[in-house]
Amino acid sequence: MMHYAERILERAERAGQGSTEDCLRHLRRLCLDDFALVMHGMPDERYPGLSSVLPAMAAVEVQRQWTGATGIPLMTQRVAFLEKLRRHFAQITGRPPEGARILDYGCGYGLMLRLLFYLTDPGRIAGCDPWDRSIRLCEEAGIGCRLDVTDYLPEALSYERETFDLVLAFSVFTHTSRRASVAALEALRPVVRPGGLLALTIRPREYWAFDQKTPESEKPALLRAHDRTGFAFRAGNRPPVDGDVTYGRTTMEIETPEALCPRWKTIGYDRSLQDPLQLVVLLQPRGPAIREVAQEWEERHDDPNPSDRM
């Protein structure tokens, strides 16, 4: 950690002997990248107070098994996503994401949950995943937010209606079957507040050219399916759930989530050159005000010389 952050860490260390919330209030004075480094380094024997209240980072083997990547490069990818999410949430909803109620749908071992502590306290965050082992790992690491096991084909989620301002699903819809994608979009819709935001990532058509795990002989059919329906799925080696293999490799068009569940309205998209084959799709619950939000987004991004170009 750079020397300029030491004073902040010292204050956070003293606060760490109290509560997680007190500790986080100090740590949020760091920039997001430095905050991510602190979370990545837990536990740290130099900071026993912080280590006692912050979650321990998952083992390298867990990181690799869940995401195929490890360490700082993996954290950098997630930080880039969260930075975009902060900006888009503020632009689209008209309010900052700090203090929002947030759901990480498909939270895995909780990497993104750790970063979300930069925005809001653990009591305002929830994480859910259909794999019970993921939730166990989050619990064992000491991630102190609400954690739930969901169904692979969810009919409903165990949250009150209109609970969340922001829902994110990073690297979830890049793997789900059509049926599982529809089920997830339908189940998420009731728990998002009016004017809230859903940010999910998808793989574009070009992904198939780079996917080394899909045999070349199968790629033409997947490309034809994508071109015909805006959706292509190659099932993984997983047992079926109610007759459907829900997990594999998936590509879709930016407009496909809305087509699968018209109760959502597509507002826009983004991507990062750090992860060029994963697009961020931004959606809001369809409602009376959604046309104005979408129109404003389109006008701002159609303008060749906007004053607030991102």
C-alpha positions in Angstrom: 0.0 0.0 0.0 1.3 3.5 -0.9 2.4 5.7 2.0 -0.4 8.2 1.4 -2.9 5.6 2.5 -1.2 4.7 5.8 -2.8 7.4 7.9 -6.3 6.2 6.7 -5.4 2.6 7.4 -4.2 3.5 10.9 -7.5 5.2 11.7 -9.4 2.3 10.2 -7.3 -0.1 12.2 -8.3 1.7 15.5 -11.9 1.7 14.4 -11.7 -2.0 13.5 -11.6 -2.7 17.2 -15.2 -1.5 17.2 -17.6 -2.4 14.4 -17.3 -3.2 10.7 -19.3 0.0 9.9 -16.9 2.2 11.8 -14.0 0.6 10.0 -15.6 1.1 6.6 -16.3 4.7 7.2 -12.6 5.3 7.4 -11.7 2.9 4.6 -14.1 4.7 2.2 -11.7 7.7 2.3 -9.4 5.6 0.1 -10.0 5.5 -3.6 -11.8 2.4 -4.8 -8.6 0.8 -6.2 -6.9 1.1 -2.8 -10.0 -0.1 -1.0 -9.9 -3.1 -3.3 -6.3 -3.8 -2.4 -7.1 -3.7 1.3 -10.0 -6.2 0.8 -7.8 -8.4 -1.3 -5.1 -8.5 1.4 -7.3 -9.7 4.3 -6.3 -11.0 6.7 -3.2 -8.9 7.1 -1.1 -9.4 10.2 -0.1 -5.8 10.1 -3.7 -4.8 10.8 -5.3 -7.2 13.3 -8.2 -4.8 14.0 -9.1 -4.7 10.3 -8.6 -8.4 9.9 -11.0 -9.1 12.8 -13.9 -7.3 11.1 -13.3 -7.6 7.4 -13.9 -10.8 5.4 -10.9 -13.0 4.6 -10.1 -13.2 0.9 -10.9 -16.5 -0.8 -8.0 -19.0 -1.4 -6.3 -18.8 -4.8 -7.7 -22.2 -5.8 -11.3 -21.0 -5.0 -10.8 -17.9 -7.1 -9.5 -19.9 -10.1 -12.3 -22.5 -9.8 -15.1 -20.0 -9.7 -13.8 -17.4 -12.2 -10.8 -18.8 -14.1 -8.7 -16.0 -12.8 -7.0 -14.9 -9.6 -5.4 -12.1 -7.7 -5.0 -8.5 -8.7 -6.0 -8.9 -12.4 -9.3 -10.4 -11.3 -9.9 -7.6 -8.7 -9.0 -5.0 -11.4 -11.7 -6.4 -13.7 -14.3 -6.2 -10.9 -13.2 -2.7 -9.9 -13.6 -1.5 -13.5 -17.1 -2.9 -13.5 -18.0 -1.2 -10.2 -16.7 2.1 -11.4 -18.9 2.0 -14.4 -21.8 0.9 -12.3 -21.4 3.9 -9.9 -21.4 6.4 -12.8 -24.4 4.8 -14.6 -26.5 4.5 -11.4 -26.0 8.2 -10.7 -26.7 9.3 -14.3 -29.8 7.0 -14.7 -31.4 7.3 -11.3 -30.4 10.8 -10.5 -29.0 9.8 -7.1 -25.6 8.5 -5.9 -25.2 4.8 -5.2 -23.7 5.4 -1.8 -26.1 4.1 0.8 -28.2 2.2 -1.8 -29.8 -1.2 -1.1 -27.9 -3.6 -3.3 -28.3 -7.2 -4.4 -25.5 -9.2 -5.9 -27.3 -11.9 -7.9 -25.0 -14.9 -8.4 -22.5 -13.7 -5.9 -20.2 -16.7 -6.0 -17.6 -16.6 -3.3 -18.3 -13.0 -2.7 -15.6 -11.0 -4.5 -18.1 -8.3 -5.6 -19.8 -8.3 -2.2 -16.4 -7.2 -0.7 -16.2 -4.3 -3.1 -19.8 -3.2 -2.5 -18.8 -2.4 1.0 -17.2 0.7 -0.5 -20.7 2.0 -1.4 -22.8 1.0 1.5 -22.8 -0.9 4.8 -23.2 -4.7 4.9 -26.7 -4.4 6.4 -27.9 -2.8 3.1 -26.4 -5.5 0.9 -27.5 -9.0 0.0 -25.9 -11.8 -2.0 -27.5 -14.9 -3.4 -26.3 -17.9 -5.5 -27.9 -21.2 -6.4 -24.7 -23.1 -5.4 -24.9 -23.7 -1.7 -21.1 -24.1 -1.6 -20.7 -20.5 -2.8 -22.8 -19.2 0.1 -20.9 -21.4 2.6 -17.7 -19.9 1.4 -19.1 -16.4 1.9 -20.2 -17.3 5.4 -16.9 -18.9 6.3 -15.0 -15.8 5.1 -17.0 -13.6 7.4 -18.9 -11.6 4.8 -21.4 -9.9 7.1 -24.3 -9.3 4.8 -27.5 -11.2 4.1 -26.7 -14.4 2.1 -29.3 -16.7 0.4 -29.3 -19.9 -1.6 -31.6 -19.5 -4.6 -33.1 -22.0 -7.1 -31.4 -22.6 -10.5 -34.8 -21.9 -12.0 -36.2 -19.4 -9.5 -39.9 -18.7 -9.4 -39.4 -16.1 -6.8 -36.7 -14.7 -4.6 -36.9 -14.5 -0.8 -36.9 -10.7 -0.5 -39.8 -8.3 0.0 -41.1 -6.5 -3.0 -39.2 -3.4 -4.1 -36.3 -4.0 -1.7 -33.3 -3.0 -3.9 -32.2 0.1 -5.6 -29.5 -1.7 -7.5 -29.1 -5.3 -8.6 -26.0 -6.5 -10.3 -25.4 -9.9 -12.0 -21.7 -10.1 -13.1 -20.9 -13.1 -15.2 -24.2 -14.8 -14.6 -26.2 -14.4 -17.8 -23.0 -15.3 -19.6 -23.7 -18.8 -18.5 -27.4 -19.4 -18.2 -29.8 -21.3 -20.5 -32.7 -19.5 -22.0 -35.1 -20.9 -19.5 -32.8 -20.0 -16.6 -32.3 -16.5 -18.0 -36.0 -15.9 -18.3 -36.7 -17.3 -14.8 -34.0 -15.0 -13.3 -35.2 -11.9 -15.0 -38.8 -12.6 -14.0 -37.8 -13.3 -10.4 -35.6 -10.2 -10.1 -38.3 -7.8 -11.4 -40.5 -7.6 -8.3 -37.6 -7.0 -5.9 -36.3 -3.9 -7.6 -37.7 -0.5 -6.6 -39.4 1.8 -9.2 -36.6 3.8 -10.8 -34.0 1.2 -9.7 -31.4 -0.4 -11.9 -30.4 -3.9 -13.0 -26.9 -4.2 -14.4 -26.0 -7.6 -15.9 -23.2 -8.8 -18.1 -23.5 -10.7 -21.4 -21.2 -12.2 -24.0 -21.6 -10.8 -27.5 -21.7 -12.9 -30.7 -17.9 -12.5 -31.2 -17.3 -14.5 -28.1 -17.6 -17.8 -29.9 -14.5 -17.0 -32.1 -12.4 -16.8 -28.9 -13.9 -19.6 -26.8 -11.4 -22.4 -26.7 -13.6 -24.8 -24.8 -16.3 -25.0 -27.5 -15.3 -27.4 -30.4 -14.9 -25.6 -33.7 -17.4 -28.0 -35.3 -20.2 -26.6 -33.0 -19.6 -22.9 -33.5 -21.4 -22.5 -36.8 -24.6 -23.7 -35.3 -24.2 -21.5 -32.3 -23.6 -18.5 -34.5 -26.7 -19.3 -36.5 -28.8 -19.6 -33.4 -27.5 -16.2 -32.2 -28.2 -14.5 -35.5 -31.7 -16.1 -35.7 -32.9 -15.5 -32.1 -30.4 -13.1 -30.4 -29.4 -16.0 -28.1 -27.1 -18.9 -28.2 -26.3 -21.5 -25.5 -23.9 -24.4 -25.2 -24.9 -26.6 -22.3 -22.2 -27.4 -19.8 -21.4 -30.8 -18.3 -24.0 -30.4 -15.5 -26.9 -32.4 -14.3 -30.3 -31.1 -15.6 -32.6 -29.1 -13.3 -36.3 -30.0 -14.0 -35.1 -31.3 -17.4 -33.0 -28.2 -18.3 -29.2 -27.9 -18.1 -29.2 -24.4 -16.7 -25.4 -23.7 -16.9 -23.0 -23.5 -19.9 -21.8 -20.8 -22.2 -24.2 -18.1 -23.5 -24.2 -15.2 -25.9 -27.0 -12.7 -26.5 -27.7 -9.4 -28.0 -28.0 -6.2 -25.9 -31.8 -6.2 -26.5 -32.3 -9.9 -25.6 -32.8 -9.5 -21.8 -35.7 -7.2 -22.5 -37.1 -9.5 -25.2 -36.9 -12.4 -22.7 -38.7 -10.4 -20.0 -40.6 -7.4 -21.3 -41.1 -6.1 -17.8 -37.6 -4.7 -18.1 -36.6 -1.8 -20.4 -33.1 -1.6 -21.8 -31.5 1.8 -21.0 -28.1 1.3 -22.5 -24.9 -0.7 -22.4 -21.2 -0.3 -21.6 -18.0 -2.4 -21.8 -14.4 -2.2 -20.7 -11.3 -2.8 -22.8 -10.0 -4.8 -19.8 -12.7 -7.4 -20.5 -13.8 -6.6 -24.1 -16.0 -9.8 -24.5 -18.3 -9.0 -21.6 -20.8 -6.2 -22.1 -22.7 -4.5 -19.3 -26.4 -4.2 -20.1 -28.4 -1.6 -18.0 -32.1 -2.1 -17.5 -34.9 -0.5 -15.4 -38.3 -1.8 -14.4 -40.7 -0.9 -17.1 -43.1 1.8 -15.8 -44.6 5.2 -16.5 -41.4 7.2 -16.3 -39.1 4.7 -18.1 -39.7 6.2 -21.6 -38.3 9.5 -20.6 -35.2 7.9 -19.0 -34.5 5.8 -22.1 -35.1 8.7 -24.4 -32.7 10.9 -22.4 -30.0 8.2 -22.5 -30.4 7.8 -26.3 -30.2 11.5 -27.0 -27.1 11.9 -24.8 -25.3 9.0 -26.5 -26.4 10.0 -30.0 -25.0 13.5 -29.6 -21.5 13.5 -31.3 -20.3 16.2 -29.0 -22.0 15.8 -25.6 -20.8 18.0 -22.8 -20.9 15.1 -20.3 -19.3 12.4 -22.5 -18.3 9.5 -20.3 
